[in-house]
Amino acid sequence: MANRLLTINIRQYLASQPRRKRPARISRFIRERIAQQTNMTSDNIIITQALNSIIQKQYVKKMIPLKVNISIDKGKATVTAFSDAPKKEEVKPAATKATPAKPTTAATTAKAPATNVTKKTEPKKVDASKQKDVKDSKQ
């Protein structure tokens, strides 16, 4: 089984096609290009459904070069989309103590939104005579 990476410039072809007929013609063009590169007939080229939907949604309008992976096995070539970045596996954090979530009720969620106005509170000023009384009572 052989694998290949191929970049197809679809702008050259699509720019000369009428806009309404581009979606119908793009898959045929890609199939023909891959058949030329792999020395196969276009009947033996299989474009995956995922790749076809990506082509129809993104590449018909943008006309950017298309990168594909080609897997050749037993006279058939399967074409899939090429992804630049490898998929990262999700890293699960170490087990931590979970805090119980507060149950939400309809009454708490139906509250009116609070305003963002905050009042600055100044520390309370205590008279000097009261401070002396407090000190004397502690002794």
DRENTORKOL-3810 file (N, C-alpha, C; in nm, 4 decimals):
REM DRENTORKOL-3810
@n.u->0.0841; n.v->-0.1168; n.w->0.0000; ca.u->0.0000; ca.v->0.0000; ca.w->0.0000; c.u->0.0896; c.v->0.1244; c.w->0.0000
@n.u->0.0662; n.v->0.2130; n.w->-0.0932; ca.u->0.1466; ca.v->0.3337; ca.w->-0.1074; c.u->0.0637; c.v->0.4556; c.w->-0.0683
@n.u->0.1284; n.v->0.5492; n.w->-0.0036; ca.u->0.0639; ca.v->0.6750; ca.w->0.0343; c.u->0.1365; c.v->0.7893; c.w->-0.0332
@n.u->0.0595; n.v->0.8869; n.w->-0.0773; ca.u->0.1159; ca.v->1.0056; ca.w->-0.1414; c.u->0.0454; c.v->1.1287; c.w->-0.0888
@n.u->0.1172; n.v->1.2385; n.w->-0.0925; ca.u->0.0602; ca.v->1.3694; ca.w->-0.0629; c.u->0.0627; c.v->1.4485; c.w->-0.1922
@n.u->-0.0504; n.v->1.5059; n.w->-0.2286; ca.u->-0.0598; ca.v->1.5783; ca.w->-0.3546; c.u->-0.1280; c.v->1.7121; c.w->-0.3308
@n.u->-0.0743; n.v->1.8166; n.w->-0.3905; ca.u->-0.1355; ca.v->1.9488; ca.w->-0.3856; c.u->-0.1881; c.v->1.9805; c.w->-0.5250
@n.u->-0.3179; n.v->2.0122; n.w->-0.5315; ca.u->-0.3824; ca.v->2.0392; ca.w->-0.6602; c.u->-0.4224; c.v->2.1857; c.w->-0.6643
@n.u->-0.3762; n.v->2.2573; n.w->-0.7664; ca.u->-0.4133; ca.v->2.3964; ca.w->-0.7849; c.u->-0.5454; c.v->2.4003; c.w->-0.8613
@n.u->-0.6535; n.v->2.4283; n.w->-0.7909; ca.u->-0.7858; ca.v->2.4260; ca.w->-0.8543; c.u->-0.8258; c.v->2.5616; c.w->-0.9103
@n.u->-0.7507; n.v->2.6654; n.w->-0.8784; ca.u->-0.7845; ca.v->2.7993; ca.w->-0.9264; c.u->-0.7751; c.v->2.8086; c.w->-1.0781
@n.u->-0.6740; n.v->2.7478; n.w->-1.1360; ca.u->-0.6562; ca.v->2.7533; ca.w->-1.2807; c.u->-0.7789; c.v->2.6989; c.w->-1.3532
@n.u->-0.8352; n.v->2.5931; n.w->-1.2990; ca.u->-0.9500; ca.v->2.5304; ca.w->-1.3637; c.u->-1.0797; c.v->2.6042; c.w->-1.3311
@n.u->-1.1021; n.v->2.6350; n.w->-1.2024; ca.u->-1.2302; ca.v->2.6937; ca.w->-1.1616; c.u->-1.2509; c.v->2.8355; c.w->-1.2130
@n.u->-1.1452; n.v->2.9106; n.w->-1.2300; ca.u->-1.1598; ca.v->3.0485; ca.w->-1.2757; c.u->-1.2204; c.v->3.0556; c.w->-1.4152
@n.u->-1.2004; n.v->2.9523; n.w->-1.4941; ca.u->-1.2542; ca.v->2.9528; ca.w->-1.6298; c.u->-1.3941; c.v->2.8911; c.w->-1.6385
@n.u->-1.4475; n.v->2.8427; n.w->-1.5264; ca.u->-1.5795; ca.v->2.7780; ca.w->-1.5264; c.u->-1.6879; c.v->2.8749; c.w->-1.4786
@n.u->-1.8100; n.v->2.8609; n.w->-1.5292; ca.u->-1.9194; ca.v->2.9436; ca.w->-1.4791; c.u->-1.9469; c.v->2.9112; c.w->-1.3322
@n.u->-1.9865; n.v->3.0108; n.w->-1.2559; ca.u->-2.0054; ca.v->2.9933; ca.w->-1.1124; c.u->-2.1080; c.v->2.8860; c.w->-1.0782
@n.u->-2.2125; n.v->2.8753; n.w->-1.1508; ca.u->-2.3175; ca.v->2.7768; ca.w->-1.1200; c.u->-2.2727; c.v->2.6343; c.w->-1.1468
@n.u->-2.1764; n.v->2.6164; n.w->-1.2344; ca.u->-2.1341; ca.v->2.4810; ca.w->-1.2695; c.u->-2.0077; c.v->2.4369; c.w->-1.1957
@n.u->-1.9483; n.v->2.5239; n.w->-1.1170; ca.u->-1.8258; ca.v->2.4901; ca.w->-1.0460; c.u->-1.8417; c.v->2.3723; c.w->-0.9501
@n.u->-1.9463; n.v->2.3690; n.w->-0.8661; ca.u->-1.9585; ca.v->2.2559; ca.w->-0.7737; c.u->-1.9700; c.v->2.1206; c.w->-0.8438
@n.u->-2.0337; n.v->2.1171; n.w->-0.9566; ca.u->-2.0500; ca.v->1.9903; ca.w->-1.0278; c.u->-1.9213; c.v->1.9471; c.w->-1.0966
@n.u->-1.8380; n.v->2.0406; n.w->-1.1366; ca.u->-1.7194; ca.v->2.0076; ca.w->-1.2145; c.u->-1.5923; c.v->1.9884; c.w->-1.1314
@n.u->-1.5914; n.v->2.0380; n.w->-1.0090; ca.u->-1.4679; ca.v->2.0347; ca.w->-0.9310; c.u->-1.4261; c.v->1.8926; c.w->-0.8950
@n.u->-1.5210; n.v->1.8065; n.w->-0.8574; ca.u->-1.4861; ca.v->1.6689; ca.w->-0.8202; c.u->-1.4310; c.v->1.5921; c.w->-0.9391
@n.u->-1.4874; n.v->1.6139; n.w->-1.0542; ca.u->-1.4394; ca.v->1.5471; ca.w->-1.1749; c.u->-1.2971; c.v->1.5922; c.w->-1.2082
@n.u->-1.2697; n.v->1.7225; n.w->-1.1932; ca.u->-1.1365; ca.v->1.7755; ca.w->-1.2191; c.u->-1.0339; c.v->1.7143; c.w->-1.1233
@n.u->-1.0684; n.v->1.7066; n.w->-0.9945; ca.u->-0.9771; ca.v->1.6495; ca.w->-0.8957; c.u->-0.9508; c.v->1.5029; c.w->-0.9263
@n.u->-1.0532; n.v->1.4303; n.w->-0.9612; ca.u->-1.0387; ca.v->1.2887; ca.w->-0.9955; c.u->-0.9447; c.v->1.2710; c.w->-1.1165
@n.u->-0.9597; n.v->1.3571; n.w->-1.2170; ca.u->-0.8739; ca.v->1.3483; ca.w->-1.3356; c.u->-0.7282; c.v->1.3800; c.w->-1.3025
@n.u->-0.7040; n.v->1.4803; n.w->-1.2182; ca.u->-0.5679; ca.v->1.5172; ca.w->-1.1798; c.u->-0.4993; c.v->1.4040; c.w->-1.1044
@n.u->-0.5736; n.v->1.3411; n.w->-1.0133; ca.u->-0.5164; ca.v->1.2313; ca.w->-0.9357; c.u->-0.4893; c.v->1.1116; c.w->-1.0267
@n.u->-0.5771; n.v->1.0876; n.w->-1.1214; ca.u->-0.5565; ca.v->0.9778; ca.w->-1.2164; c.u->-0.4293; c.v->1.0007; c.w->-1.2979
@n.u->-0.4012; n.v->1.1248; n.w->-1.3372; ca.u->-0.2786; ca.v->1.1553; ca.w->-1.4107; c.u->-0.1548; c.v->1.1288; c.w->-1.3253
@n.u->-0.1598; n.v->1.1710; n.w->-1.1986; ca.u->-0.0434; ca.v->1.1571; ca.w->-1.1112; c.u->-0.0148; c.v->1.0120; c.w->-1.0724
@n.u->-0.1204; n.v->0.9306; n.w->-1.0625; ca.u->-0.1029; ca.v->0.7921; ca.w->-1.0182; c.u->-0.1004; c.v->0.6923; c.w->-1.1335
@n.u->-0.1133; n.v->0.7394; n.w->-1.2558; ca.u->-0.1164; ca.v->0.6532; ca.w->-1.3746; c.u->-0.2279; c.v->0.5486; c.w->-1.3659
@n.u->-0.3464; n.v->0.5930; n.w->-1.3262; ca.u->-0.4634; ca.v->0.5063; ca.w->-1.3158; c.u->-0.5759; c.v->0.5669; c.w->-1.3984
@n.u->-0.6825; n.v->0.4917; n.w->-1.4133; ca.u->-0.8009; ca.v->0.5481; ca.w->-1.4778; c.u->-0.8836; c.v->0.6201; c.w->-1.3726
@n.u->-0.9631; n.v->0.7156; n.w->-1.4152; ca.u->-1.0424; ca.v->0.7932; ca.w->-1.3192; c.u->-1.1528; c.v->0.7091; c.w->-1.2548
@n.u->-1.1847; n.v->0.5919; n.w->-1.3114; ca.u->-1.2843; ca.v->0.5041; ca.w->-1.2510; c.u->-1.2323; c.v->0.4409; c.w->-1.1223
@n.u->-1.1021; n.v->0.4295; n.w->-1.1072; ca.u->-1.0426; ca.v->0.3660; ca.w->-0.9901; c.u->-1.0108; c.v->0.4643; c.w->-0.8775
@n.u->-1.0463; n.v->0.5894; n.w->-0.8935; ca.u->-1.0215; ca.v->0.6918; ca.w->-0.7930; c.u->-1.1471; c.v->0.7081; c.w->-0.7083
@n.u->-1.1315; n.v->0.6961; n.w->-0.5754; ca.u->-1.2449; ca.v->0.7108; ca.w->-0.4826; c.u->-1.2193; c.v->0.8326; c.w->-0.3947
@n.u->-1.3089; n.v->0.9305; n.w->-0.4021; ca.u->-1.2999; ca.v->1.0498; ca.w->-0.3178; c.u->-1.3933; c.v->1.0267; c.w->-0.1990
@n.u->-1.3405; n.v->1.0399; n.w->-0.0779; ca.u->-1.4224; ca.v->1.0156; ca.w->0.0406; c.u->-1.5312; c.v->1.1208; c.w->0.0534
@n.u->-1.6346; n.v->1.0831; n.w->0.1254; ca.u->-1.7489; ca.v->1.1723; ca.w->0.1409; c.u->-1.7109; c.v->1.2968; c.w->0.2212
@n.u->-1.6237; n.v->1.2796; n.w->0.3214; ca.u->-1.5802; ca.v->1.3937; ca.w->0.4017; c.u->-1.5038; c.v->1.4949; c.w->0.3168
@n.u->-1.4148; n.v->1.4454; n.w->0.2308; ca.u->-1.3389; ca.v->1.5342; ca.w->0.1434; c.u->-1.4309; c.v->1.6049; c.w->0.0447
@n.u->-1.5264; n.v->1.5335; n.w->-0.0093; ca.u->-1.6187; ca.v->1.5933; ca.w->-0.1061; c.u->-1.6992; c.v->1.7062; c.w->-0.0432
@n.u->-1.7448; n.v->1.6875; n.w->0.0814; ca.u->-1.8216; ca.v->1.7941; ca.w->0.1465; c.u->-1.7334; c.v->1.9153; c.w->0.1766
@n.u->-1.6071; n.v->1.8926; n.w->0.2130; ca.u->-1.5143; ca.v->2.0041; ca.w->0.2366; c.u->-1.4908; c.v->2.0814; c.w->0.1072
@n.u->-1.4744; n.v->2.0090; n.w->-0.0018; ca.u->-1.4516; ca.v->2.0736; ca.w->-0.1315; c.u->-1.5713; c.v->2.1595; c.w->-0.1695
@n.u->-1.6918; n.v->2.1059; n.w->-0.1535; ca.u->-1.8125; ca.v->2.1777; ca.w->-0.1937; c.u->-1.8358; c.v->2.3018; c.w->-0.1069
@n.u->-1.8014; n.v->2.2954; n.w->0.0200; ca.u->-1.8285; ca.v->2.4077; ca.w->0.1101; c.u->-1.7208; c.v->2.5157; c.w->0.1058
@n.u->-1.5936; n.v->2.4754; n.w->0.1000; ca.u->-1.4862; ca.v->2.5730; ca.w->0.1157; c.u->-1.4101; c.v->2.6043; c.w->-0.0121
@n.u->-1.3677; n.v->2.5029; n.w->-0.0816; ca.u->-1.2731; ca.v->2.5234; ca.w->-0.1909; c.u->-1.3363; c.v->2.5773; c.w->-0.3190
@n.u->-1.4665; n.v->2.5602; n.w->-0.3368; ca.u->-1.5300; ca.v->2.6125; ca.w->-0.4575; c.u->-1.5294; c.v->2.7646; c.w->-0.4558
@n.u->-1.5504; n.v->2.8242; n.w->-0.3381; ca.u->-1.5539; ca.v->2.9701; ca.w->-0.3293; c.u->-1.4146; c.v->3.0311; c.w->-0.3150
@n.u->-1.3299; n.v->2.9713; n.w->-0.2316; ca.u->-1.1986; ca.v->3.0301; ca.w->-0.2046; c.u->-1.0978; c.v->3.0027; c.w->-0.3142
@n.u->-1.1072; n.v->2.8875; n.w->-0.3772; ca.u->-1.0173; ca.v->2.8453; ca.w->-0.4842; c.u->-0.8710; c.v->2.8418; c.w->-0.4394
@n.u->-0.8465; n.v->2.7990; n.w->-0.3173; ca.u->-0.7099; ca.v->2.7831; ca.w->-0.2690; c.u->-0.6599; c.v->2.6436; c.w->-0.3055
@n.u->-0.5293; n.v->2.6228; n.w->-0.3112; ca.u->-0.4781; ca.v->2.4893; ca.w->-0.3457; c.u->-0.5266; c.v->2.3839; c.w->-0.2461
@n.u->-0.5585; n.v->2.2684; n.w->-0.2993; ca.u->-0.6151; ca.v->2.1591; ca.w->-0.2217; c.u->-0.5077; c.v->2.0549; c.w->-0.1943
@n.u->-0.4874; n.v->2.0200; n.w->-0.0658; ca.u->-0.3909; ca.v->1.9167; ca.w->-0.0289; c.u->-0.4676; c.v->1.7903; c.w->0.0060
@n.u->-0.4273; n.v->1.6789; n.w->-0.0539; ca.u->-0.4958; ca.v->1.5519; ca.w->-0.0304; c.u->-0.3949; c.v->1.4406; c.w->-0.0061
@n.u->-0.4376; n.v->1.3402; n.w->0.0699; ca.u->-0.3619; ca.v->1.2167; ca.w->0.0889; c.u->-0.4189; c.v->1.1131; c.w->-0.0050
@n.u->-0.3339; n.v->1.0408; n.w->-0.0731; ca.u->-0.3785; ca.v->0.9365; ca.w->-0.1646; c.u->-0.3237; c.v->0.8035; c.w->-0.1138
@n.u->-0.4133; n.v->0.7089; n.w->-0.0889; ca.u->-0.3739; ca.v->0.5743; ca.w->-0.0473; c.u->-0.4051; c.v->0.4792; c.w->-0.1612
@n.u->-0.3032; n.v->0.4146; n.w->-0.2171; ca.u->-0.3219; ca.v->0.3235; ca.w->-0.3296; c.u->-0.3130; c.v->0.1808; c.w->-0.2769
@n.u->-0.4189; n.v->0.1030; n.w->-0.3012; ca.u->-0.4226; ca.v->-0.0346; ca.w->-0.2543; c.u->-0.5015; c.v->-0.1196; c.w->-0.3529
@n.u->-0.4372; n.v->-0.2205; n.w->-0.4099; ca.u->-0.5002; ca.v->-0.3168; ca.w->-0.5003; c.u->-0.5674; c.v->-0.2496; c.w->-0.6209
@n.u->-0.5006; n.v->-0.1551; n.w->-0.6804; ca.u->-0.5524; ca.v->-0.0913; ca.w->-0.8007; c.u->-0.6574; c.v->0.0154; c.w->-0.7767
@n.u->-0.6875; n.v->0.0467; n.w->-0.6522; ca.u->-0.7829; ca.v->0.1526; ca.w->-0.6177; c.u->-0.7106; c.v->0.2607; c.w->-0.5396
@n.u->-0.7432; n.v->0.3843; n.w->-0.5678; ca.u->-0.6838; ca.v->0.4965; ca.w->-0.4961; c.u->-0.7926; c.v->0.5669; c.w->-0.4159
@n.u->-0.7739; n.v->0.5751; n.w->-0.2854; ca.u->-0.8680; ca.v->0.6428; ca.w->-0.1971; c.u->-0.8100; c.v->0.7785; c.w->-0.1612
@n.u->-0.8878; n.v->0.8836; n.w->-0.1815; ca.u->-0.8418; ca.v->1.0204; ca.w->-0.1605; c.u->-0.9095; c.v->1.0757; c.w->-0.0361
@n.u->-0.8288; n.v->1.1250; n.w->0.0594; ca.u->-0.8803; ca.v->1.1861; ca.w->0.1818; c.u->-0.8184; c.v->1.3238; c.w->0.1985
@n.u->-0.8778; n.v->1.4039; n.w->0.2853; ca.u->-0.8277; ca.v->1.5387; ca.w->0.3114; c.u->-0.6994; c.v->1.5318; c.w->0.3925
@n.u->-0.6075; n.v->1.6217; n.w->0.3649; ca.u->-0.4822; ca.v->1.6308; ca.w->0.4384; c.u->-0.4969; c.v->1.7360; c.w->0.5461
@n.u->-0.4577; n.v->1.7012; n.w->0.6679; ca.u->-0.4610; ca.v->1.7996; ca.w->0.7755; c.u->-0.3181; c.v->1.8334; c.w->0.8130
@n.u->-0.2868; n.v->1.9630; n.w->0.8196; ca.u->-0.1513; ca.v->2.0088; ca.w->0.8489; c.u->-0.1097; c.v->1.9756; c.w->0.9916
@n.u->-0.1972; n.v->2.0073; n.w->1.0863; ca.u->-0.1621; ca.v->1.9878; ca.w->1.2262; c.u->-0.2090; c.v->1.8504; c.w->1.2736
@n.u->-0.1227; n.v->1.7751; n.w->1.3395; ca.u->-0.1672; ca.v->1.6467; ca.w->1.3935; c.u->-0.2655; c.v->1.6701; c.w->1.5074
@n.u->-0.3577; n.v->1.5799; n.w->1.5238; ca.u->-0.4584; ca.v->1.5948; ca.w->1.6278; c.u->-0.3936; c.v->1.5731; c.w->1.7641
@n.u->-0.4193; n.v->1.6645; n.w->1.8534; ca.u->-0.3644; ca.v->1.6542; ca.w->1.9874; c.u->-0.4634; c.v->1.5780; c.w->2.0751
@n.u->-0.4075; n.v->1.4894; n.w->2.1552; ca.u->-0.4922; ca.v->1.4164; ca.w->2.2472; c.u->-0.5222; c.v->1.5060; c.w->2.3659
@n.u->-0.6423; n.v->1.4913; n.w->2.4175; ca.u->-0.6810; ca.v->1.5728; ca.w->2.5307; c.u->-0.6068; c.v->1.5258; c.w->2.6544
@n.u->-0.5491; n.v->1.6206; n.w->2.7261; ca.u->-0.4778; ca.v->1.5891; ca.w->2.8485; c.u->-0.5733; c.v->1.6115; c.w->2.9638
@n.u->-0.5963; n.v->1.5045; n.w->3.0398; ca.u->-0.6870; ca.v->1.5147; ca.w->3.1530; c.u->-0.6064; c.v->1.5546; c.w->3.2762
@n.u->-0.6569; n.v->1.6524; n.w->3.3516; ca.u->-0.5837; ca.v->1.6930; ca.w->3.4715; c.u->-0.5900; c.v->1.5831; c.w->3.5771
@n.u->-0.4958; n.v->1.5890; n.w->3.6710; ca.u->-0.4923; ca.v->1.4909; ca.w->3.7785; c.u->-0.6181; c.v->1.5028; c.w->3.8628
@n.u->-0.6504; n.v->1.3964; n.w->3.9317; ca.u->-0.7727; ca.v->1.3944; ca.w->4.0126; c.u->-0.7634; c.v->1.4998; c.w->4.1215
@n.u->-0.8610; n.v->1.5848; n.w->4.1301; ca.u->-0.8675; ca.v->1.6886; ca.w->4.2312; c.u->-0.9978; c.v->1.6755; c.w->4.3058
@n.u->-1.0004; n.v->1.7376; n.w->4.4206; ca.u->-1.1241; ca.v->1.7346; ca.w->4.4976; c.u->-1.2263; c.v->1.8228; c.w->4.4286
@n.u->-1.3387; n.v->1.7644; n.w->4.4024; ca.u->-1.4435; ca.v->1.8381; ca.w->4.3337; c.u->-1.5304; c.v->1.9093; c.w->4.4362
@n.u->-1.5569; n.v->2.0341; n.w->4.4090; ca.u->-1.6468; ca.v->2.1074; ca.w->4.4973; c.u->-1.7886; c.v->2.0841; c.w->4.4496
@n.u->-1.8790; n.v->2.0602; n.w->4.5410; ca.u->-2.0159; ca.v->2.0342; ca.w->4.4980; c.u->-2.0761; c.v->2.1592; c.w->4.4350
@n.u->-2.1453; n.v->2.1387; n.w->4.3295; ca.u->-2.2073; ca.v->2.2502; ca.w->4.2591; c.u->-2.3340; c.v->2.2911; c.w->4.3312
@n.u->-2.3582; n.v->2.4200; n.w->4.3337; ca.u->-2.4796; ca.v->2.4697; ca.w->4.3973; c.u->-2.5975; c.v->2.4455; c.w->4.3039
@n.u->-2.7037; n.v->2.3896; n.w->4.3577; ca.u->-2.8198; ca.v->2.3665; ca.w->4.2715; c.u->-2.8839; c.v->2.4997; c.w->4.2347
@n.u->-2.9185; n.v->2.5132; n.w->4.1112; ca.u->-2.9832; ca.v->2.6353; ca.w->4.0658; c.u->-3.1334; c.v->2.6140; c.w->4.0637
@n.u->-3.2020; n.v->2.7124; n.w->4.1076; ca.u->-3.3480; ca.v->2.7053; ca.w->4.1067; c.u->-3.4001; c.v->2.8152; c.w->4.0171
@n.u->-3.5252; n.v->2.8058; n.w->3.9878; ca.u->-3.5864; ca.v->2.9057; ca.w->3.9003; c.u->-3.5857; c.v->3.0427; c.w->3.9663
@n.u->-3.5956; n.v->3.0460; n.w->4.0984; ca.u->-3.5980; ca.v->3.1739; ca.w->4.1695; c.u->-3.4631; c.v->3.2445; c.w->4.1595
@n.u->-3.3550; n.v->3.1684; n.w->4.1659; ca.u->-3.2237; ca.v->3.2330; ca.w->4.1608; c.u->-3.1871; c.v->3.2753; c.w->4.0194
@n.u->-3.2331; n.v->3.2019; n.w->3.9216; ca.u->-3.1997; ca.v->3.2383; ca.w->3.7843; c.u->-3.2881; c.v->3.3505; c.w->3.7323
@n.u->-3.4022; n.v->3.3746; n.w->3.7952; ca.u->-3.4950; ca.v->3.4757; ca.w->3.7470; c.u->-3.4677; c.v->3.6129; c.w->3.8067
@n.u->-3.3626; n.v->3.6280; n.w->3.8859; ca.u->-3.3306; ca.v->3.7566; ca.w->3.9462; c.u->-3.2972; c.v->3.8589; c.w->3.8388
@n.u->-3.3244; n.v->3.9846; n.w->3.8721; ca.u->-3.2909; ca.v->4.0923; ca.w->3.7807; c.u->-3.1393; c.v->4.1076; c.w->3.7766
@n.u->-3.0848; n.v->4.1415; n.w->3.6630; ca.u->-2.9395; ca.v->4.1553; ca.w->3.6545; c.u->-2.8910; c.v->4.2693; c.w->3.7430
@n.u->-2.7835; n.v->4.2431; n.w->3.8141; ca.u->-2.7261; ca.v->4.3425; ca.w->3.9039; c.u->-2.6510; c.v->4.4471; c.w->3.8224
@n.u->-2.6522; n.v->4.5681; n.w->3.8734; ca.u->-2.5783; ca.v->4.6738; ca.w->3.8056; c.u->-2.4333; c.v->4.6683; c.w->3.8507
@n.u->-2.3477; n.v->4.7184; n.w->3.7713; ca.u->-2.2050; ca.v->4.7143; ca.w->3.8000; c.u->-2.1565; c.v->4.8357; c.w->3.8788
@n.u->-2.2452; n.v->4.9101; n.w->3.9406; ca.u->-2.2072; ca.v->5.0272; ca.w->4.0173; c.u->-2.1685; c.v->4.9798; c.w->4.1572
@n.u->-2.0470; n.v->5.0083; n.w->4.1972; ca.u->-2.0015; ca.v->4.9709; ca.w->4.3308; c.u->-1.9714; c.v->5.0973; c.w->4.4091
@n.u->-2.0077; n.v->5.0938; n.w->4.5350; ca.u->-1.9830; ca.v->5.2086; ca.w->4.6214; c.u->-1.8555; c.v->5.1840; c.w->4.6984
@n.u->-1.7729; n.v->5.2844; n.w->4.7036; ca.u->-1.6516; ca.v->5.2735; ca.w->4.7818; c.u->-1.6856; c.v->5.3047; c.w->4.9265
@n.u->-1.6526; n.v->5.2132; n.w->5.0133; ca.u->-1.6795; ca.v->5.2340; ca.w->5.1552; c.u->-1.5497; c.v->5.2715; c.w->5.2234
@n.u->-1.5550; n.v->5.3720; n.w->5.3026; ca.u->-1.4381; ca.v->5.4170; ca.w->5.3767; c.u->-1.4392; c.v->5.3505; c.w->5.5136
@n.u->-1.3227; n.v->5.3245; n.w->5.5686; ca.u->-1.3197; ca.v->5.2627; ca.w->5.7014; c.u->-1.3805; c.v->5.3567; c.w->5.8044
@n.u->-1.4453; n.v->5.2955; n.w->5.9007; ca.u->-1.5117; ca.v->5.3754; ca.w->6.0033; c.u->-1.4084; c.v->5.4455; c.w->6.0903
@n.u->-1.4362; n.v->5.5723; n.w->6.1194; ca.u->-1.3465; ca.v->5.6493; ca.w->6.2040; c.u->-1.4016; c.v->5.6453; c.w->6.3460
@n.u->-1.3151; n.v->5.6106; n.w->6.4370; ca.u->-1.3547; ca.v->5.6004; ca.w->6.5768; c.u->-1.2928; c.v->5.7186; c.w->6.6509
@n.u->-1.3738; n.v->5.7773; n.w->6.7371; ca.u->-1.3239; ca.v->5.8904; ca.w->6.8140; c.u->-1.2092; c.v->5.8465; c.w->6.9047
@n.u->-1.1164; n.v->5.9376; n.w->6.9271; ca.u->-0.9999; ca.v->5.9084; ca.w->7.0110; c.u->-1.0433; c.v->5.8785; c.w->7.1539
@n.u->-1.1496; n.v->5.9441; n.w->7.2036; ca.u->-1.1940; ca.v->5.9222; ca.w->7.3411; c.u->-1.2498; c.v->5.7804; c.w->7.3579
@n.u->-1.3153; n.v->5.7261; n.w->7.2536; ca.u->-1.3701; ca.v->5.5912; ca.w->7.2605; c.u->-1.2584; c.v->5.4883; c.w->7.2567
@n.u->-1.1505; n.v->5.5187; n.w->7.1842; ca.u->-1.0392; ca.v->5.4247; ca.w->7.1779; c.u->-0.9732; c.v->5.4103; c.w->7.3141
@n.u->-0.9636; n.v->5.5199; n.w->7.3874; ca.u->-0.9028; ca.v->5.5141; ca.w->7.5197; c.u->-0.9895; c.v->5.4307; c.w->7.6130
@n.u->-1.1202; n.v->5.4426; n.w->7.6026; ca.u->-1.2119; ca.v->5.3658; ca.w->7.6875; c.u->-1.1970; c.v->5.2165; c.w->7.6606
@n.u->-1.1807; n.v->5.1812; n.w->7.5325; ca.u->-1.1661; ca.v->5.0404; ca.w->7.4944; c.u->-1.0351; c.v->4.9858; c.w->7.5488
@n.u->-0.9269; n.v->5.0648; n.w->7.5430; ca.u->-0.7972; ca.v->5.0219; ca.w->7.5931; c.u->-0.8023; c.v->5.0045; c.w->7.7452
@n.u->-0.8697; n.v->5.0953; n.w->7.8134; ca.u->-0.8768; ca.v->5.0875; ca.w->7.9597; c.u->-0.9568; c.v->4.9666; c.w->8.0048
@n.u->-1.0609; n.v->4.9310; n.w->7.9303; ca.u->-1.1452; ca.v->4.8195; ca.w->7.9717; c.u->-1.0750; c.v->4.6858; c.w->7.9527
@n.u->-0.9797; n.v->4.6784; n.w->7.8595; ca.u->-0.9072; ca.v->4.5547; ca.w->7.8372; c.u->-0.8054; c.v->4.5282; c.w->7.9461
@n.u->-0.7557; n.v->4.6301; n.w->8.0131; ca.u->-0.6504; ca.v->4.6104; ca.w->8.1129; c.u->-0.7039; c.v->4.5663; c.w->8.2416
END
